[in-house]
């Protein structure tokens, strides 16, 4: 969805309602292009493809139903063709967790600020590694005890599953 938005702008989201068949074809074209490029560059440098990062930053701007209808199969196809998946969505993705769980082969779920670790664990169990991002305001400008409280809450909500803290600079 992110690449489609970059290529078409916000009009892409309207196309989901106006021309859903076009959206399916456009996303399939993007996925096929990515698969060909990934394999081409891996071959050029003689390295195996061991996993795929699906940077679906714009997914947080659609609903779970739209993700299931339009984005689930493209994500699944990337994972089937290129290996285990790391699915990324920016921002609060609580409304997408059930839809994300429908994508087979996700090994890592990388979600943005304010996505509930407790809800992610309730949906995924201990199946996946969770990568979580702190609120930039707290991380950059907050007091140390605010950041420590956030980390403590995440660890508690995580229920012992695999968890990583990350921050994009």
Secondary structure, DSSP 8 states (H G I E B T S, - for coil): -HHHHHHHTTHHHHHHHH-HHHHHHHHHHHHHHHHHHHHHHHHHTT----EEEEE-GGGGGS-HHHIIIIIHHHHHHHHHHH-EEEEEE-S--GGGHHHHHTSTTEEEEEE-TT--HHHHHHHHTTSSEEEEE--HIIIIIS-HHHHHHHHHHHHHHHTTS-EEEE---
